[in-house]
Amino acid sequence: QVQVEESGGGSVQAGGSLRLACTASASAFNKNFMAWFRQAPGKKREGVAAILSGNSGSTYYAPSAKGRFTISQDKGKNTVYLQMNSLTTEDTAVYYCAAHLTKNWALPLDGQAQYAYWGQGTQVTVSS
């Protein structure tokens, strides 16, 4: 059974930092993309950052995340991290980890991207 599990969410004041972790089963982690999405109340799901598994390690960021968030991977642990700095109240959302993009590799952060596996989500709350 494939598993994708997030950890590391919590509450932080604006300007602070959090690091999220996502551990996946090896079969999911090694497929192609691992990605972070988020969804705030009343808003559509949006892609935040993605990384191409394996030696490439190419990374992709949404404009809102570029320069503040960093996605990285630890292949030995089948784990992807999302380091989030300079957080604002706009970053408040449930953050989801996704693995194995099944269609359209050109758009790994599209809100409708079809990943095969999703985690349950972890809440990130940024207060002013």
Contacts in CASP RR format, 6 or more apart in sequence:
PFRMAT RR
TARGET T0000
AUTHOR 0000-0000-0000
METHOD contacts of the structure
MODEL  1
QVQVEESGGGSVQAGGSLRLACTASASAFNKNFMAWFRQAPGKKREGVAA
ILSGNSGSTYYAPSAKGRFTISQDKGKNTVYLQMNSLTTEDTAVYYCAAH
LTKNWALPLDGQAQYAYWGQGTQVTVSS
1 25 0 8 1.000
2 24 0 8 1.000
2 25 0 8 1.000
2 27 0 8 1.000
2 28 0 8 1.000
2 99 0 8 1.000
2 116 0 8 1.000
2 117 0 8 1.000
3 23 0 8 1.000
3 24 0 8 1.000
3 25 0 8 1.000
3 28 0 8 1.000
4 22 0 8 1.000
4 23 0 8 1.000
4 24 0 8 1.000
4 25 0 8 1.000
4 28 0 8 1.000
4 97 0 8 1.000
4 98 0 8 1.000
4 99 0 8 1.000
4 117 0 8 1.000
4 118 0 8 1.000
4 119 0 8 1.000
5 22 0 8 1.000
5 23 0 8 1.000
5 24 0 8 1.000
5 97 0 8 1.000
5 119 0 8 1.000
5 120 0 8 1.000
6 20 0 8 1.000
6 21 0 8 1.000
6 22 0 8 1.000
6 95 0 8 1.000
6 96 0 8 1.000
6 97 0 8 1.000
6 119 0 8 1.000
6 120 0 8 1.000
6 121 0 8 1.000
6 122 0 8 1.000
7 20 0 8 1.000
7 21 0 8 1.000
7 22 0 8 1.000
7 23 0 8 1.000
7 122 0 8 1.000
8 18 0 8 1.000
8 19 0 8 1.000
8 20 0 8 1.000
8 21 0 8 1.000
8 122 0 8 1.000
9 18 0 8 1.000
9 20 0 8 1.000
9 95 0 8 1.000
9 122 0 8 1.000
9 123 0 8 1.000
9 124 0 8 1.000
10 18 0 8 1.000
10 122 0 8 1.000
10 123 0 8 1.000
10 124 0 8 1.000
10 125 0 8 1.000
11 125 0 8 1.000
11 126 0 8 1.000
11 127 0 8 1.000
12 18 0 8 1.000
12 87 0 8 1.000
12 124 0 8 1.000
12 125 0 8 1.000
12 126 0 8 1.000
12 127 0 8 1.000
13 126 0 8 1.000
13 127 0 8 1.000
13 128 0 8 1.000
14 87 0 8 1.000
14 88 0 8 1.000
14 89 0 8 1.000
14 126 0 8 1.000
14 127 0 8 1.000
14 128 0 8 1.000
15 85 0 8 1.000
15 86 0 8 1.000
15 87 0 8 1.000
15 88 0 8 1.000
15 126 0 8 1.000
16 85 0 8 1.000
16 86 0 8 1.000
16 87 0 8 1.000
16 126 0 8 1.000
17 83 0 8 1.000
17 84 0 8 1.000
17 85 0 8 1.000
17 86 0 8 1.000
17 87 0 8 1.000
18 84 0 8 1.000
18 87 0 8 1.000
18 124 0 8 1.000
19 81 0 8 1.000
19 82 0 8 1.000
19 83 0 8 1.000
19 84 0 8 1.000
20 36 0 8 1.000
20 81 0 8 1.000
20 82 0 8 1.000
20 84 0 8 1.000
20 95 0 8 1.000
20 97 0 8 1.000
20 122 0 8 1.000
20 124 0 8 1.000
21 79 0 8 1.000
21 80 0 8 1.000
21 81 0 8 1.000
21 82 0 8 1.000
22 34 0 8 1.000
22 36 0 8 1.000
22 79 0 8 1.000
22 80 0 8 1.000
22 81 0 8 1.000
22 82 0 8 1.000
22 97 0 8 1.000
22 119 0 8 1.000
23 77 0 8 1.000
23 78 0 8 1.000
23 79 0 8 1.000
24 34 0 8 1.000
24 78 0 8 1.000
24 79 0 8 1.000
24 80 0 8 1.000
24 97 0 8 1.000
24 99 0 8 1.000
24 117 0 8 1.000
25 78 0 8 1.000
26 78 0 8 1.000
28 99 0 8 1.000
28 100 0 8 1.000
28 116 0 8 1.000
28 117 0 8 1.000
29 53 0 8 1.000
29 75 0 8 1.000
29 78 0 8 1.000
29 79 0 8 1.000
29 80 0 8 1.000
29 99 0 8 1.000
30 53 0 8 1.000
30 54 0 8 1.000
30 78 0 8 1.000
31 53 0 8 1.000
31 99 0 8 1.000
31 100 0 8 1.000
31 101 0 8 1.000
31 116 0 8 1.000
32 52 0 8 1.000
32 53 0 8 1.000
32 100 0 8 1.000
32 101 0 8 1.000
32 105 0 8 1.000
33 50 0 8 1.000
33 51 0 8 1.000
33 52 0 8 1.000
33 53 0 8 1.000
33 98 0 8 1.000
33 99 0 8 1.000
33 100 0 8 1.000
33 101 0 8 1.000
33 105 0 8 1.000
33 108 0 8 1.000
33 115 0 8 1.000
34 50 0 8 1.000
34 51 0 8 1.000
34 53 0 8 1.000
34 73 0 8 1.000
34 80 0 8 1.000
34 97 0 8 1.000
34 98 0 8 1.000
34 99 0 8 1.000
35 47 0 8 1.000
35 48 0 8 1.000
35 49 0 8 1.000
35 50 0 8 1.000
35 51 0 8 1.000
35 97 0 8 1.000
35 98 0 8 1.000
35 99 0 8 1.000
35 101 0 8 1.000
35 108 0 8 1.000
35 109 0 8 1.000
35 113 0 8 1.000
35 115 0 8 1.000
36 47 0 8 1.000
36 48 0 8 1.000
36 49 0 8 1.000
36 50 0 8 1.000
36 71 0 8 1.000
36 80 0 8 1.000
36 82 0 8 1.000
36 95 0 8 1.000
36 96 0 8 1.000
36 97 0 8 1.000
36 98 0 8 1.000
37 45 0 8 1.000
37 46 0 8 1.000
37 47 0 8 1.000
37 48 0 8 1.000
37 95 0 8 1.000
37 96 0 8 1.000
37 97 0 8 1.000
37 98 0 8 1.000
37 109 0 8 1.000
37 111 0 8 1.000
38 45 0 8 1.000
38 46 0 8 1.000
38 47 0 8 1.000
38 48 0 8 1.000
38 91 0 8 1.000
38 93 0 8 1.000
38 94 0 8 1.000
38 95 0 8 1.000
38 96 0 8 1.000
38 124 0 8 1.000
39 45 0 8 1.000
39 46 0 8 1.000
39 93 0 8 1.000
39 94 0 8 1.000
39 96 0 8 1.000
40 92 0 8 1.000
40 93 0 8 1.000
40 94 0 8 1.000
43 93 0 8 1.000
44 111 0 8 1.000
45 96 0 8 1.000
45 111 0 8 1.000
46 62 0 8 1.000
46 64 0 8 1.000
46 109 0 8 1.000
46 111 0 8 1.000
47 62 0 8 1.000
47 109 0 8 1.000
47 110 0 8 1.000
47 111 0 8 1.000
47 113 0 8 1.000
48 61 0 8 1.000
48 62 0 8 1.000
48 64 0 8 1.000
48 65 0 8 1.000
48 69 0 8 1.000
48 82 0 8 1.000
48 95 0 8 1.000
48 109 0 8 1.000
49 59 0 8 1.000
49 60 0 8 1.000
49 61 0 8 1.000
49 62 0 8 1.000
49 65 0 8 1.000
49 69 0 8 1.000
49 70 0 8 1.000
49 71 0 8 1.000
49 82 0 8 1.000
49 109 0 8 1.000
50 59 0 8 1.000
50 60 0 8 1.000
50 71 0 8 1.000
50 108 0 8 1.000
50 109 0 8 1.000
51 57 0 8 1.000
51 58 0 8 1.000
51 59 0 8 1.000
51 60 0 8 1.000
51 71 0 8 1.000
51 72 0 8 1.000
51 73 0 8 1.000
51 80 0 8 1.000
52 58 0 8 1.000
52 59 0 8 1.000
52 108 0 8 1.000
53 73 0 8 1.000
53 75 0 8 1.000
54 73 0 8 1.000
54 75 0 8 1.000
57 73 0 8 1.000
59 71 0 8 1.000
60 108 0 8 1.000
60 109 0 8 1.000
61 67 0 8 1.000
61 69 0 8 1.000
61 71 0 8 1.000
61 109 0 8 1.000
62 109 0 8 1.000
64 90 0 8 1.000
68 84 0 8 1.000
68 85 0 8 1.000
68 86 0 8 1.000
68 87 0 8 1.000
69 82 0 8 1.000
69 83 0 8 1.000
69 84 0 8 1.000
69 85 0 8 1.000
70 81 0 8 1.000
70 82 0 8 1.000
70 83 0 8 1.000
70 85 0 8 1.000
71 80 0 8 1.000
71 81 0 8 1.000
71 82 0 8 1.000
71 83 0 8 1.000
72 80 0 8 1.000
72 81 0 8 1.000
72 83 0 8 1.000
73 79 0 8 1.000
73 80 0 8 1.000
73 81 0 8 1.000
74 80 0 8 1.000
74 81 0 8 1.000
80 97 0 8 1.000
82 95 0 8 1.000
84 91 0 8 1.000
84 124 0 8 1.000
87 124 0 8 1.000
87 126 0 8 1.000
88 126 0 8 1.000
89 126 0 8 1.000
89 127 0 8 1.000
89 128 0 8 1.000
90 126 0 8 1.000
91 124 0 8 1.000
91 126 0 8 1.000
92 124 0 8 1.000
92 125 0 8 1.000
92 126 0 8 1.000
93 124 0 8 1.000
94 121 0 8 1.000
94 122 0 8 1.000
94 123 0 8 1.000
94 124 0 8 1.000
95 121 0 8 1.000
95 122 0 8 1.000
95 123 0 8 1.000
95 124 0 8 1.000
96 118 0 8 1.000
96 119 0 8 1.000
96 120 0 8 1.000
96 121 0 8 1.000
97 118 0 8 1.000
97 119 0 8 1.000
97 121 0 8 1.000
98 113 0 8 1.000
98 115 0 8 1.000
98 117 0 8 1.000
98 118 0 8 1.000
98 119 0 8 1.000
99 115 0 8 1.000
99 116 0 8 1.000
99 117 0 8 1.000
99 118 0 8 1.000
100 115 0 8 1.000
100 116 0 8 1.000
100 117 0 8 1.000
101 108 0 8 1.000
101 113 0 8 1.000
101 114 0 8 1.000
101 115 0 8 1.000
101 116 0 8 1.000
102 114 0 8 1.000
102 115 0 8 1.000
102 116 0 8 1.000
103 113 0 8 1.000
103 114 0 8 1.000
104 110 0 8 1.000
104 113 0 8 1.000
104 114 0 8 1.000
107 113 0 8 1.000
END
